[in-house]
Amino acid sequence: MAGQMVLKTQQWLNSTYGNKTGFGSVKETGNTGWGTINALIRALQIELGITATANNFGSGTQSRFKSR
């Protein structure tokens, strides 16, 4: 089931972070799932100054998040 707000989030992620190193893209389907969750994690990592992004909230992300 597709959701309008999920689709808007996916579109926002791609337009905001699509040109940033380490982001890539997320499929704009409106469907919830790991693709969207992983894109949100990568966007957070970019905001935290992490250039080698990953699809997980590991110790490096946790450390930077806590210090922020």
CHARMM-style PDB file with segment names, atoms N, HN, CA, C and O in Angstrom:
ATOM      1  N   MET     1       0.841  -1.185   0.000  1.00  0.00      PROA
ATOM      2  CA  MET     1       0.000   0.000   0.000  1.00  0.00      PROA
ATOM      3  C   MET     1       0.885   1.248   0.000  1.00  0.00      PROA
ATOM      4  O   MET     1       1.761   1.399   0.852  1.00  0.00      PROA
ATOM      5  N   ALA     2       0.653   2.106  -0.931  1.00  0.00      PROA
ATOM      6  HN  ALA     2      -0.058   1.983  -1.622  1.00  0.00      PROA
ATOM      7  CA  ALA     2       1.446   3.325  -1.052  1.00  0.00      PROA
ATOM      8  C   ALA     2       0.825   4.441  -0.211  1.00  0.00      PROA
ATOM      9  O   ALA     2      -0.394   4.564  -0.097  1.00  0.00      PROA
ATOM     10  N   GLY     3       1.712   5.244   0.369  1.00  0.00      PROA
ATOM     11  HN  GLY     3       2.703   5.144   0.277  1.00  0.00      PROA
ATOM     12  CA  GLY     3       1.263   6.371   1.161  1.00  0.00      PROA
ATOM     13  C   GLY     3       1.798   7.671   0.587  1.00  0.00      PROA
ATOM     14  O   GLY     3       2.957   7.755   0.181  1.00  0.00      PROA
ATOM     15  N   GLN     4       0.945   8.678   0.558  1.00  0.00      PROA
ATOM     16  HN  GLN     4       0.003   8.610   0.888  1.00  0.00      PROA
ATOM     17  CA  GLN     4       1.331   9.966  -0.018  1.00  0.00      PROA
ATOM     18  C   GLN     4       2.485  10.599   0.756  1.00  0.00      PROA
ATOM     19  O   GLN     4       3.385  11.178   0.147  1.00  0.00      PROA
ATOM     20  N   MET     5       2.477  10.502   2.082  1.00  0.00      PROA
ATOM     21  HN  MET     5       1.747  10.032   2.577  1.00  0.00      PROA
ATOM     22  CA  MET     5       3.545  11.118   2.877  1.00  0.00      PROA
ATOM     23  C   MET     5       4.869  10.373   2.699  1.00  0.00      PROA
ATOM     24  O   MET     5       5.937  10.984   2.717  1.00  0.00      PROA
ATOM     25  N   VAL     6       4.795   9.060   2.528  1.00  0.00      PROA
ATOM     26  HN  VAL     6       3.928   8.564   2.513  1.00  0.00      PROA
ATOM     27  CA  VAL     6       6.016   8.288   2.268  1.00  0.00      PROA
ATOM     28  C   VAL     6       6.594   8.716   0.923  1.00  0.00      PROA
ATOM     29  O   VAL     6       7.802   8.920   0.802  1.00  0.00      PROA
ATOM     30  N   LEU     7       5.752   8.852  -0.072  1.00  0.00      PROA
ATOM     31  HN  LEU     7       4.770   8.687   0.025  1.00  0.00      PROA
ATOM     32  CA  LEU     7       6.199   9.300  -1.391  1.00  0.00      PROA
ATOM     33  C   LEU     7       6.830  10.689  -1.297  1.00  0.00      PROA
ATOM     34  O   LEU     7       7.889  10.925  -1.877  1.00  0.00      PROA
ATOM     35  N   LYS     8       6.198  11.601  -0.581  1.00  0.00      PROA
ATOM     36  HN  LYS     8       5.337  11.410  -0.110  1.00  0.00      PROA
ATOM     37  CA  LYS     8       6.754  12.950  -0.417  1.00  0.00      PROA
ATOM     38  C   LYS     8       8.110  12.902   0.282  1.00  0.00      PROA
ATOM     39  O   LYS     8       9.012  13.667  -0.060  1.00  0.00      PROA
ATOM     40  N   THR     9       8.257  12.011   1.253  1.00  0.00      PROA
ATOM     41  HN  THR     9       7.524  11.389   1.530  1.00  0.00      PROA
ATOM     42  CA  THR     9       9.540  11.847   1.946  1.00  0.00      PROA
ATOM     43  C   THR     9      10.600  11.333   0.985  1.00  0.00      PROA
ATOM     44  O   THR     9      11.719  11.846   0.965  1.00  0.00      PROA
ATOM     45  N   GLN    10      10.264  10.336   0.197  1.00  0.00      PROA
ATOM     46  HN  GLN    10       9.355   9.920   0.213  1.00  0.00      PROA
ATOM     47  CA  GLN    10      11.203   9.790  -0.783  1.00  0.00      PROA
ATOM     48  C   GLN    10      11.625  10.857  -1.785  1.00  0.00      PROA
ATOM     49  O   GLN    10      12.804  10.964  -2.121  1.00  0.00      PROA
ATOM     50  N   GLN    11      10.675  11.639  -2.258  1.00  0.00      PROA
ATOM     51  HN  GLN    11       9.717  11.552  -1.985  1.00  0.00      PROA
ATOM     52  CA  GLN    11      10.986  12.708  -3.204  1.00  0.00      PROA
ATOM     53  C   GLN    11      11.889  13.757  -2.557  1.00  0.00      PROA
ATOM     54  O   GLN    11      12.844  14.228  -3.175  1.00  0.00      PROA
ATOM     55  N   TRP    12      11.585  14.117  -1.313  1.00  0.00      PROA
ATOM     56  HN  TRP    12      10.810  13.734  -0.810  1.00  0.00      PROA
ATOM     57  CA  TRP    12      12.396  15.097  -0.592  1.00  0.00      PROA
ATOM     58  C   TRP    12      13.820  14.578  -0.393  1.00  0.00      PROA
ATOM     59  O   TRP    12      14.785  15.315  -0.594  1.00  0.00      PROA
ATOM     60  N   LEU    13      13.949  13.321  -0.001  1.00  0.00      PROA
ATOM     61  HN  LEU    13      13.164  12.723   0.162  1.00  0.00      PROA
ATOM     62  CA  LEU    13      15.279  12.734   0.180  1.00  0.00      PROA
ATOM     63  C   LEU    13      16.085  12.826  -1.113  1.00  0.00      PROA
ATOM     64  O   LEU    13      17.240  13.250  -1.094  1.00  0.00      PROA
ATOM     65  N   ASN    14      15.490  12.436  -2.222  1.00  0.00      PROA
ATOM     66  HN  ASN    14      14.551  12.092  -2.238  1.00  0.00      PROA
ATOM     67  CA  ASN    14      16.207  12.468  -3.502  1.00  0.00      PROA
ATOM     68  C   ASN    14      16.563  13.890  -3.927  1.00  0.00      PROA
ATOM     69  O   ASN    14      17.655  14.129  -4.442  1.00  0.00      PROA
ATOM     70  N   SER    15      15.648  14.834  -3.715  1.00  0.00      PROA
ATOM     71  HN  SER    15      14.760  14.640  -3.297  1.00  0.00      PROA
ATOM     72  CA  SER    15      15.947  16.202  -4.143  1.00  0.00      PROA
ATOM     73  C   SER    15      16.935  16.887  -3.207  1.00  0.00      PROA
ATOM     74  O   SER    15      17.693  17.753  -3.642  1.00  0.00      PROA
ATOM     75  N   THR    16      16.939  16.517  -1.935  1.00  0.00      PROA
ATOM     76  HN  THR    16      16.323  15.813  -1.582  1.00  0.00      PROA
ATOM     77  CA  THR    16      17.833  17.151  -0.959  1.00  0.00      PROA
ATOM     78  C   THR    16      19.210  16.501  -0.929  1.00  0.00      PROA
ATOM     79  O   THR    16      20.219  17.198  -0.822  1.00  0.00      PROA
ATOM     80  N   TYR    17      19.264  15.184  -1.020  1.00  0.00      PROA
ATOM     81  HN  TYR    17      18.444  14.617  -1.107  1.00  0.00      PROA
ATOM     82  CA  TYR    17      20.518  14.456  -0.835  1.00  0.00      PROA
ATOM     83  C   TYR    17      21.001  13.724  -2.079  1.00  0.00      PROA
ATOM     84  O   TYR    17      22.103  13.175  -2.068  1.00  0.00      PROA
ATOM     85  N   GLY    18      20.220  13.699  -3.142  1.00  0.00      PROA
ATOM     86  HN  GLY    18      19.325  14.145  -3.151  1.00  0.00      PROA
ATOM     87  CA  GLY    18      20.564  12.939  -4.339  1.00  0.00      PROA
ATOM     88  C   GLY    18      21.892  13.318  -4.966  1.00  0.00      PROA
ATOM     89  O   GLY    18      22.527  12.489  -5.619  1.00  0.00      PROA
ATOM     90  N   ASN    19      22.321  14.559  -4.777  1.00  0.00      PROA
ATOM     91  HN  ASN    19      21.806  15.232  -4.246  1.00  0.00      PROA
ATOM     92  CA  ASN    19      23.594  14.997  -5.354  1.00  0.00      PROA
ATOM     93  C   ASN    19      24.738  14.966  -4.337  1.00  0.00      PROA
ATOM     94  O   ASN    19      25.843  15.422  -4.631  1.00  0.00      PROA
ATOM     95  N   LYS    20      24.475  14.435  -3.156  1.00  0.00      PROA
ATOM     96  HN  LYS    20      23.578  14.065  -2.918  1.00  0.00      PROA
ATOM     97  CA  LYS    20      25.503  14.359  -2.112  1.00  0.00      PROA
ATOM     98  C   LYS    20      26.236  13.025  -2.197  1.00  0.00      PROA
ATOM     99  O   LYS    20      25.631  11.975  -2.413  1.00  0.00      PROA
ATOM    100  N   THR    21      27.558  13.095  -2.020  1.00  0.00      PROA
ATOM    101  HN  THR    21      28.049  13.948  -1.844  1.00  0.00      PROA
ATOM    102  CA  THR    21      28.372  11.878  -2.029  1.00  0.00      PROA
ATOM    103  C   THR    21      27.906  10.938  -0.932  1.00  0.00      PROA
ATOM    104  O   THR    21      27.756  11.339   0.222  1.00  0.00      PROA
ATOM    105  N   GLY    22      27.682   9.696  -1.297  1.00  0.00      PROA
ATOM    106  HN  GLY    22      27.805   9.370  -2.234  1.00  0.00      PROA
ATOM    107  CA  GLY    22      27.317   8.674  -0.320  1.00  0.00      PROA
ATOM    108  C   GLY    22      25.830   8.441  -0.178  1.00  0.00      PROA
ATOM    109  O   GLY    22      25.418   7.519   0.526  1.00  0.00      PROA
ATOM    110  N   PHE    23      25.008   9.257  -0.832  1.00  0.00      PROA
ATOM    111  HN  PHE    23      25.342  10.006  -1.404  1.00  0.00      PROA
ATOM    112  CA  PHE    23      23.559   9.048  -0.675  1.00  0.00      PROA
ATOM    113  C   PHE    23      22.999   8.070  -1.689  1.00  0.00      PROA
ATOM    114  O   PHE    23      22.332   7.109  -1.307  1.00  0.00      PROA
ATOM    115  N   GLY    24      23.250   8.288  -2.966  1.00  0.00      PROA
ATOM    116  HN  GLY    24      23.792   9.069  -3.276  1.00  0.00      PROA
ATOM    117  CA  GLY    24      22.636   7.451  -3.994  1.00  0.00      PROA
ATOM    118  C   GLY    24      21.233   7.937  -4.259  1.00  0.00      PROA
ATOM    119  O   GLY    24      21.039   9.096  -4.623  1.00  0.00      PROA
ATOM    120  N   SER    25      20.248   7.070  -4.084  1.00  0.00      PROA
ATOM    121  HN  SER    25      20.406   6.128  -3.789  1.00  0.00      PROA
ATOM    122  CA  SER    25      18.858   7.463  -4.274  1.00  0.00      PROA
ATOM    123  C   SER    25      17.956   6.461  -3.575  1.00  0.00      PROA
ATOM    124  O   SER    25      18.394   5.400  -3.130  1.00  0.00      PROA
ATOM    125  N   VAL    26      16.683   6.828  -3.492  1.00  0.00      PROA
ATOM    126  HN  VAL    26      16.327   7.689  -3.853  1.00  0.00      PROA
ATOM    127  CA  VAL    26      15.667   5.919  -2.981  1.00  0.00      PROA
ATOM    128  C   VAL    26      14.561   5.869  -4.037  1.00  0.00      PROA
ATOM    129  O   VAL    26      14.224   6.894  -4.628  1.00  0.00      PROA
ATOM    130  N   LYS    27      14.002   4.693  -4.273  1.00  0.00      PROA
ATOM    131  HN  LYS    27      14.276   3.860  -3.792  1.00  0.00      PROA
ATOM    132  CA  LYS    27      12.923   4.565  -5.255  1.00  0.00      PROA
ATOM    133  C   LYS    27      11.701   5.331  -4.753  1.00  0.00      PROA
ATOM    134  O   LYS    27      11.317   5.212  -3.590  1.00  0.00      PROA
ATOM    135  N   GLU    28      11.107   6.103  -5.628  1.00  0.00      PROA
ATOM    136  HN  GLU    28      11.420   6.199  -6.573  1.00  0.00      PROA
ATOM    137  CA  GLU    28       9.934   6.904  -5.289  1.00  0.00      PROA
ATOM    138  C   GLU    28       8.668   6.117  -5.613  1.00  0.00      PROA
ATOM    139  O   GLU    28       8.044   6.307  -6.656  1.00  0.00      PROA
ATOM    140  N   THR    29       8.309   5.229  -4.689  1.00  0.00      PROA
ATOM    141  HN  THR    29       8.817   5.074  -3.841  1.00  0.00      PROA
ATOM    142  CA  THR    29       7.158   4.347  -4.877  1.00  0.00      PROA
ATOM    143  C   THR    29       5.998   4.677  -3.945  1.00  0.00      PROA
ATOM    144  O   THR    29       4.855   4.306  -4.209  1.00  0.00      PROA
ATOM    145  N   GLY    30       6.300   5.375  -2.854  1.00  0.00      PROA
ATOM    146  HN  GLY    30       7.229   5.677  -2.640  1.00  0.00      PROA
ATOM    147  CA  GLY    30       5.284   5.621  -1.839  1.00  0.00      PROA
ATOM    148  C   GLY    30       5.134   4.462  -0.872  1.00  0.00      PROA
ATOM    149  O   GLY    30       4.336   4.526   0.063  1.00  0.00      PROA
ATOM    150  N   ASN    31       5.900   3.404  -1.093  1.00  0.00      PROA
ATOM    151  HN  ASN    31       6.548   3.352  -1.853  1.00  0.00      PROA
ATOM    152  CA  ASN    31       5.836   2.235  -0.221  1.00  0.00      PROA
ATOM    153  C   ASN    31       6.866   2.342   0.901  1.00  0.00      PROA
ATOM    154  O   ASN    31       8.006   2.749   0.678  1.00  0.00      PROA
ATOM    155  N   THR    32       6.453   1.977   2.094  1.00  0.00      PROA
ATOM    156  HN  THR    32       5.527   1.646   2.275  1.00  0.00      PROA
ATOM    157  CA  THR    32       7.393   1.922   3.198  1.00  0.00      PROA
ATOM    158  C   THR    32       8.296   0.714   3.024  1.00  0.00      PROA
ATOM    159  O   THR    32       7.959  -0.219   2.295  1.00  0.00      PROA
ATOM    160  N   GLY    33       9.432   0.729   3.686  1.00  0.00      PROA
ATOM    161  HN  GLY    33       9.706   1.487   4.278  1.00  0.00      PROA
ATOM    162  CA  GLY    33      10.329  -0.415   3.612  1.00  0.00      PROA
ATOM    163  C   GLY    33      11.757  -0.011   3.885  1.00  0.00      PROA
ATOM    164  O   GLY    33      12.055   1.142   4.196  1.00  0.00      PROA
ATOM    165  N   TRP    34      12.639  -0.999   3.761  1.00  0.00      PROA
ATOM    166  HN  TRP    34      12.397  -1.936   3.508  1.00  0.00      PROA
ATOM    167  CA  TRP    34      14.050  -0.794   4.086  1.00  0.00      PROA
ATOM    168  C   TRP    34      14.736   0.225   3.190  1.00  0.00      PROA
ATOM    169  O   TRP    34      15.657   0.910   3.635  1.00  0.00      PROA
ATOM    170  N   GLY    35      14.312   0.340   1.952  1.00  0.00      PROA
ATOM    171  HN  GLY    35      13.563  -0.216   1.591  1.00  0.00      PROA
ATOM    172  CA  GLY    35      14.924   1.325   1.064  1.00  0.00      PROA
ATOM    173  C   GLY    35      14.784   2.739   1.611  1.00  0.00      PROA
ATOM    174  O   GLY    35      15.735   3.521   1.586  1.00  0.00      PROA
ATOM    175  N   THR    36      13.604   3.059   2.099  1.00  0.00      PROA
ATOM    176  HN  THR    36      12.831   2.424   2.120  1.00  0.00      PROA
ATOM    177  CA  THR    36      13.357   4.385   2.663  1.00  0.00      PROA
ATOM    178  C   THR    36      14.070   4.554   3.994  1.00  0.00      PROA
ATOM    179  O   THR    36      14.648   5.607   4.262  1.00  0.00      PROA
ATOM    180  N   ILE    37      14.032   3.530   4.822  1.00  0.00      PROA
ATOM    181  HN  ILE    37      13.562   2.675   4.605  1.00  0.00      PROA
ATOM    182  CA  ILE    37      14.711   3.591   6.116  1.00  0.00      PROA
ATOM    183  C   ILE    37      16.212   3.783   5.913  1.00  0.00      PROA
ATOM    184  O   ILE    37      16.828   4.616   6.578  1.00  0.00      PROA
ATOM    185  N   ASN    38      16.792   3.025   5.008  1.00  0.00      PROA
ATOM    186  HN  ASN    38      16.291   2.349   4.467  1.00  0.00      PROA
ATOM    187  CA  ASN    38      18.228   3.146   4.729  1.00  0.00      PROA
ATOM    188  C   ASN    38      18.577   4.523   4.173  1.00  0.00      PROA
ATOM    189  O   ASN    38      19.623   5.080   4.506  1.00  0.00      PROA
ATOM    190  N   ALA    39      17.714   5.071   3.336  1.00  0.00      PROA
ATOM    191  HN  ALA    39      16.864   4.618   3.065  1.00  0.00      PROA
ATOM    192  CA  ALA    39      17.954   6.409   2.795  1.00  0.00      PROA
ATOM    193  C   ALA    39      17.938   7.447   3.910  1.00  0.00      PROA
ATOM    194  O   ALA    39      18.745   8.377   3.902  1.00  0.00      PROA
ATOM    195  N   LEU    40      17.029   7.296   4.863  1.00  0.00      PROA
ATOM    196  HN  LEU    40      16.374   6.541   4.869  1.00  0.00      PROA
ATOM    197  CA  LEU    40      16.981   8.216   6.006  1.00  0.00      PROA
ATOM    198  C   LEU    40      18.253   8.117   6.844  1.00  0.00      PROA
ATOM    199  O   LEU    40      18.766   9.129   7.322  1.00  0.00      PROA
ATOM    200  N   ILE    41      18.758   6.903   7.022  1.00  0.00      PROA
ATOM    201  HN  ILE    41      18.341   6.080   6.634  1.00  0.00      PROA
ATOM    202  CA  ILE    41      20.002   6.713   7.780  1.00  0.00      PROA
ATOM    203  C   ILE    41      21.167   7.380   7.044  1.00  0.00      PROA
ATOM    204  O   ILE    41      21.969   8.077   7.665  1.00  0.00      PROA
ATOM    205  N   ARG    42      21.266   7.172   5.723  1.00  0.00      PROA
ATOM    206  HN  ARG    42      20.614   6.606   5.219  1.00  0.00      PROA
ATOM    207  CA  ARG    42      22.346   7.791   4.949  1.00  0.00      PROA
ATOM    208  C   ARG    42      22.248   9.314   4.984  1.00  0.00      PROA
ATOM    209  O   ARG    42      23.270   9.996   5.062  1.00  0.00      PROA
ATOM    210  N   ALA    43      21.035   9.849   4.929  1.00  0.00      PROA
ATOM    211  HN  ALA    43      20.206   9.295   4.865  1.00  0.00      PROA
ATOM    212  CA  ALA    43      20.850  11.304   5.001  1.00  0.00      PROA
ATOM    213  C   ALA    43      21.329  11.832   6.352  1.00  0.00      PROA
ATOM    214  O   ALA    43      21.985  12.871   6.414  1.00  0.00      PROA
ATOM    215  N   LEU    44      21.009  11.130   7.420  1.00  0.00      PROA
ATOM    216  HN  LEU    44      20.476  10.285   7.370  1.00  0.00      PROA
ATOM    217  CA  LEU    44      21.480  11.525   8.750  1.00  0.00      PROA
ATOM    218  C   LEU    44      22.997  11.500   8.803  1.00  0.00      PROA
ATOM    219  O   LEU    44      23.610  12.424   9.339  1.00  0.00      PROA
ATOM    220  N   GLN    45      23.604  10.475   8.266  1.00  0.00      PROA
ATOM    221  HN  GLN    45      23.106   9.725   7.831  1.00  0.00      PROA
ATOM    222  CA  GLN    45      25.061  10.375   8.269  1.00  0.00      PROA
ATOM    223  C   GLN    45      25.682  11.550   7.514  1.00  0.00      PROA
ATOM    224  O   GLN    45      26.692  12.103   7.950  1.00  0.00      PROA
ATOM    225  N   ILE    46      25.094  11.926   6.405  1.00  0.00      PROA
ATOM    226  HN  ILE    46      24.273  11.477   6.051  1.00  0.00      PROA
ATOM    227  CA  ILE    46      25.599  13.072   5.650  1.00  0.00      PROA
ATOM    228  C   ILE    46      25.496  14.329   6.501  1.00  0.00      PROA
ATOM    229  O   ILE    46      26.428  15.132   6.529  1.00  0.00      PROA
ATOM    230  N   GLU    47      24.384  14.511   7.192  1.00  0.00      PROA
ATOM    231  HN  GLU    47      23.626  13.859   7.170  1.00  0.00      PROA
ATOM    232  CA  GLU    47      24.212  15.670   8.068  1.00  0.00      PROA
ATOM    233  C   GLU    47      25.242  15.679   9.201  1.00  0.00      PROA
ATOM    234  O   GLU    47      25.639  16.741   9.679  1.00  0.00      PROA
ATOM    235  N   LEU    48      25.664  14.504   9.618  1.00  0.00      PROA
ATOM    236  HN  LEU    48      25.341  13.641   9.229  1.00  0.00      PROA
ATOM    237  CA  LEU    48      26.654  14.384  10.688  1.00  0.00      PROA
ATOM    238  C   LEU    48      28.086  14.493  10.170  1.00  0.00      PROA
ATOM    239  O   LEU    48      29.029  14.421  10.958  1.00  0.00      PROA
ATOM    240  N   GLY    49      28.267  14.664   8.862  1.00  0.00      PROA
ATOM    241  HN  GLY    49      27.501  14.722   8.222  1.00  0.00      PROA
ATOM    242  CA  GLY    49      29.594  14.811   8.288  1.00  0.00      PROA
ATOM    243  C   GLY    49      30.277  13.506   7.937  1.00  0.00      PROA
ATOM    244  O   GLY    49      31.484  13.484   7.694  1.00  0.00      PROA
ATOM    245  N   ILE    50      29.533  12.432   7.909  1.00  0.00      PROA
ATOM    246  HN  ILE    50      28.553  12.450   8.106  1.00  0.00      PROA
ATOM    247  CA  ILE    50      30.090  11.129   7.547  1.00  0.00      PROA
ATOM    248  C   ILE    50      30.029  10.997   6.031  1.00  0.00      PROA
ATOM    249  O   ILE    50      28.956  11.098   5.436  1.00  0.00      PROA
ATOM    250  N   THR    51      31.185  10.771   5.408  1.00  0.00      PROA
ATOM    251  HN  THR    51      32.056  10.689   5.891  1.00  0.00      PROA
ATOM    252  CA  THR    51      31.217  10.667   3.952  1.00  0.00      PROA
ATOM    253  C   THR    51      31.145   9.225   3.466  1.00  0.00      PROA
ATOM    254  O   THR    51      30.671   8.966   2.360  1.00  0.00      PROA
ATOM    255  N   ALA    52      31.607   8.295   4.278  1.00  0.00      PROA
ATOM    256  HN  ALA    52      31.991   8.506   5.177  1.00  0.00      PROA
ATOM    257  CA  ALA    52      31.510   6.875   3.933  1.00  0.00      PROA
ATOM    258  C   ALA    52      30.227   6.336   4.569  1.00  0.00      PROA
ATOM    259  O   ALA    52      30.266   5.678   5.609  1.00  0.00      PROA
ATOM    260  N   THR    53      29.085   6.625   3.925  1.00  0.00      PROA
ATOM    261  HN  THR    53      29.053   7.159   3.080  1.00  0.00      PROA
ATOM    262  CA  THR    53      27.797   6.254   4.488  1.00  0.00      PROA
ATOM    263  C   THR    53      27.546   4.756   4.364  1.00  0.00      PROA
ATOM    264  O   THR    53      28.162   4.068   3.550  1.00  0.00      PROA
ATOM    265  N   ALA    54      26.629   4.275   5.189  1.00  0.00      PROA
ATOM    266  HN  ALA    54      26.129   4.834   5.850  1.00  0.00      PROA
ATOM    267  CA  ALA    54      26.244   2.863   5.172  1.00  0.00      PROA
ATOM    268  C   ALA    54      24.775   2.770   5.535  1.00  0.00      PROA
ATOM    269  O   ALA    54      24.202   3.709   6.089  1.00  0.00      PROA
ATOM    270  N   ASN    55      24.176   1.655   5.226  1.00  0.00      PROA
ATOM    271  HN  ASN    55      24.641   0.892   4.776  1.00  0.00      PROA
ATOM    272  CA  ASN    55      22.760   1.449   5.518  1.00  0.00      PROA
ATOM    273  C   ASN    55      22.538   0.918   6.923  1.00  0.00      PROA
ATOM    274  O   ASN    55      21.667   0.076   7.145  1.00  0.00      PROA
ATOM    275  N   ASN    56      23.314   1.404   7.861  1.00  0.00      PROA
ATOM    276  HN  ASN    56      24.021   2.088   7.681  1.00  0.00      PROA
ATOM    277  CA  ASN    56      23.084   0.999   9.245  1.00  0.00      PROA
ATOM    278  C   ASN    56      23.520   2.108  10.188  1.00  0.00      PROA
ATOM    279  O   ASN    56      24.284   2.999   9.816  1.00  0.00      PROA
ATOM    280  N   PHE    57      23.031   2.038  11.388  1.00  0.00      PROA
ATOM    281  HN  PHE    57      22.411   1.314  11.690  1.00  0.00      PROA
ATOM    282  CA  PHE    57      23.325   3.018  12.420  1.00  0.00      PROA
ATOM    283  C   PHE    57      24.382   2.394  13.323  1.00  0.00      PROA
ATOM    284  O   PHE    57      24.085   1.914  14.417  1.00  0.00      PROA
ATOM    285  N   GLY    58      25.632   2.411  12.835  1.00  0.00      PROA
ATOM    286  HN  GLY    58      25.873   2.801  11.946  1.00  0.00      PROA
ATOM    287  CA  GLY    58      26.734   1.754  13.540  1.00  0.00      PROA
ATOM    288  C   GLY    58      27.359   2.645  14.593  1.00  0.00      PROA
ATOM    289  O   GLY    58      26.828   3.703  14.930  1.00  0.00      PROA
ATOM    290  N   SER    59      28.487   2.204  15.103  1.00  0.00      PROA
ATOM    291  HN  SER    59      28.918   1.344  14.829  1.00  0.00      PROA
ATOM    292  CA  SER    59      29.150   2.908  16.203  1.00  0.00      PROA
ATOM    293  C   SER    59      29.638   4.300  15.791  1.00  0.00      PROA
ATOM    294  O   SER    59      29.597   5.227  16.600  1.00  0.00      PROA
ATOM    295  N   GLY    60      30.096   4.457  14.557  1.00  0.00      PROA
ATOM    296  HN  GLY    60      30.130   3.703  13.900  1.00  0.00      PROA
ATOM    297  CA  GLY    60      30.538   5.768  14.092  1.00  0.00      PROA
ATOM    298  C   GLY    60      29.387   6.764  14.035  1.00  0.00      PROA
ATOM    299  O   GLY    60      29.527   7.912  14.457  1.00  0.00      PROA
ATOM    300  N   THR    61      28.257   6.320  13.513  1.00  0.00      PROA
ATOM    301  HN  THR    61      28.144   5.388  13.170  1.00  0.00      PROA
ATOM    302  CA  THR    61      27.074   7.177  13.451  1.00  0.00      PROA
ATOM    303  C   THR    61      26.585   7.497  14.860  1.00  0.00      PROA
ATOM    304  O   THR    61      26.236   8.638  15.162  1.00  0.00      PROA
ATOM    305  N   GLN    62      26.563   6.496  15.701  1.00  0.00      PROA
ATOM    306  HN  GLN    62      26.846   5.569  15.455  1.00  0.00      PROA
ATOM    307  CA  GLN    62      26.107   6.687  17.081  1.00  0.00      PROA
ATOM    308  C   GLN    62      26.984   7.690  17.817  1.00  0.00      PROA
ATOM    309  O   GLN    62      26.477   8.556  18.529  1.00  0.00      PROA
ATOM    310  N   SER    63      28.289   7.578  17.650  1.00  0.00      PROA
ATOM    311  HN  SER    63      28.702   6.874  17.071  1.00  0.00      PROA
ATOM    312  CA  SER    63      29.230   8.478  18.307  1.00  0.00      PROA
ATOM    313  C   SER    63      29.017   9.917  17.839  1.00  0.00      PROA
ATOM    314  O   SER    63      28.939  10.837  18.653  1.00  0.00      PROA
ATOM    315  N   ARG    64      28.924  10.100  16.537  1.00  0.00      PROA
ATOM    316  HN  ARG    64      28.987   9.352  15.875  1.00  0.00      PROA
ATOM    317  CA  ARG    64      28.725  11.459  16.001  1.00  0.00      PROA
ATOM    318  C   ARG    64      27.368  12.031  16.424  1.00  0.00      PROA
ATOM    319  O   ARG    64      27.249  13.225  16.699  1.00  0.00      PROA
ATOM    320  N   PHE    65      26.364  11.182  16.473  1.00  0.00      PROA
ATOM    321  HN  PHE    65      26.461  10.213  16.249  1.00  0.00      PROA
ATOM    322  CA  PHE    65      25.045  11.621  16.877  1.00  0.00      PROA
ATOM    323  C   PHE    65      25.037  12.087  18.327  1.00  0.00      PROA
ATOM    324  O   PHE    65      24.483  13.138  18.652  1.00  0.00      PROA
ATOM    325  N   LYS    66      25.652  11.300  19.180  1.00  0.00      PROA
ATOM    326  HN  LYS    66      26.102  10.447  18.916  1.00  0.00      PROA
ATOM    327  CA  LYS    66      25.704  11.645  20.608  1.00  0.00      PROA
ATOM    328  C   LYS    66      26.481  12.918  20.850  1.00  0.00      PROA
ATOM    329  O   LYS    66      26.091  13.724  21.695  1.00  0.00      PROA
ATOM    330  N   SER    67      27.586  13.123  20.122  1.00  0.00      PROA
ATOM    331  HN  SER    67      27.903  12.468  19.436  1.00  0.00      PROA
ATOM    332  CA  SER    67      28.399  14.306  20.332  1.00  0.00      PROA
ATOM    333  C   SER    67      27.743  15.556  19.773  1.00  0.00      PROA
ATOM    334  O   SER    67      28.094  16.667  20.170  1.00  0.00      PROA
ATOM    335  N   ARG    68      26.818  15.398  18.880  1.00  0.00      PROA
ATOM    336  HN  ARG    68      26.532  14.495  18.558  1.00  0.00      PROA
ATOM    337  CA  ARG    68      26.118  16.514  18.264  1.00  0.00      PROA
ATOM    338  C   ARG    68      25.114  17.073  19.237  1.00  0.00      PROA
ATOM    339  OT1 ARG    68      24.408  18.029  18.915  1.00  0.00      PROA
TER     340      ARG     68
END
